[in-house]
């Protein structure tokens, strides 16, 4: 895992990203969301929808060798779509992706980064310094709106 690399996502990554996101949602979020909500979220990760997000956001992938094991995106001042291969969760991949995105956001002039955390990931983001703004009850999966002020160091 020391050989992890992070790079911008490309169109060639779309099928692997779609598979990663759908698998992660189905395995990692199933304990916190009802099955219909999990499938709705997974349905938002079809290759066409992933390709559209690549055109709208700054999306990065984390590679272990040639295999994509994580992804994260920046849309304006919002951290979007952090997903890590379920077998690698809790091993630092997500934290590395967030640190990379925060540095990218700082360079883009973002002062405060916001995100909508799944119920599953709230503790992870709190450990990284994000603070809860409010609970957002949504039919497509309730989330926690969180934010973090980015410092220049």
N, C-alpha and C positions, 0 to 999 in steps of 0.2 A: 504493500500500500504506500510505501515511500515514493514510488515512481508515478504518483498521480500527477496528471497535467490538466490544466484548465485552458480552454481556448474558445473563441467564438463558435457558435453553432453554424452549420452550413446546411444547405438544402439536402445534401447527401445524408445528413443525420436524421432527417425527419422520420423515416420508418422506425429506427431504433428509439428515438425519443418518444414516439407515440406508444410503442410497446412498453417502454420503461414507465411512463406515466400511468398507463392503464393498469399494469401489473402492481405498481406501488400503491395506487389508490385502492385496488381490490384487496391487497394484503394488509396494508398499514392502517387504512381508515375504517375498515369493516367493524372494528370494535366500538367506534364512536359515532357511526352514522348508519341509518337504516339502509338495507340493501337497495331500495329504489334510488336513494340519494347517491350511494356509491356508484351505481350504474349511470346515473345522470352525469356525475363528475367524469367518470371514465369515458362517457360518450362525447365529452367536450375535448377529448384528446385523440380524435381521429387524425390520420395523417394530413388531411386537408386543413383542419383547424390548427394543427401544430405548425404547418407551413405558413398559415396566415399570421400566427403570432410571431414567427421569425421575421416577417416583413414589418411588423408593428413595434417590436421591442428589441432591446439588446439582449440576446439569449446566449448563454454560455453552457458548455458541456464539460464534465469532468470525466477524464479517461483513466482507466487502469490498463495500461498497455494500449491496445486498440479498441477496447470495450468501453462503451459509454456507461458510466455507473452513477451519474448524477447530472442534474440540469438546474439552471436558475435563470431568471430573466429580470430585466429592469424596464419598466414602462413609466416614463416621466420620473416621478419621485416615489414610485412604488416598487417594492420587491415583489416579483411575481413568480409563481410556479416553481418552487423548490421541490425537487423530487430526488430521492436517493434510493438506489437499489436496496430493496428490503433486507437482504442478507448483509449489507454493509452499514445499515443504520446504527448509530451509536459509536462509530469508529472514526469520526472526525471528517468524513466526506462533506457532510452538510455544513459544518462550521467553516471548512476551507472555502466552499462555494460562497457562503455568506460574506466572509472576509474579502474575497475577490470582488464580489458585487459591490460591497461598501466602498472599496477603493475606487472602483470604476465610477460609482455614483458621485463620490467626492470630486473626481476629475471632471465630471460633467456638471459640477456646480450644485449638486443636491446638498442641502444643509440638513434636512430632516427626511429620513427614509420611513415610509409607511408600508404596512403589509396587512393582509387579512389572513390570519393564521387559522388553520383547521383546529378543531378541538384537540386532535392528536398531537399537534406540534407546538401548542402554546408554551409548555415548559421549556422546550428547546430554545425558542426565541427569547424567553425570559432569561435563560442562562447566558444568552449572548447580549444582554443589555436592553432588549426591547421592553417597552412598558405598555401596559394595557390602557387603551383609550375607552373602548366600550365593546360589549357583546353585540354582535349583529345577527339577529335571527332571520334566517333566509330559508326559503323552500328548497333551494338547491344546495343546502348544506350550511348550517350556521357556522359563523366564524367569529374570531376576536380581532377587532381593529387594533393594531399595535403600531408604535413608532419608536424611533431612536434618532437622537441628534448625532450627526456625524461630525467628529472633530477632525481637525486638519493634521493631526499627528500620525 
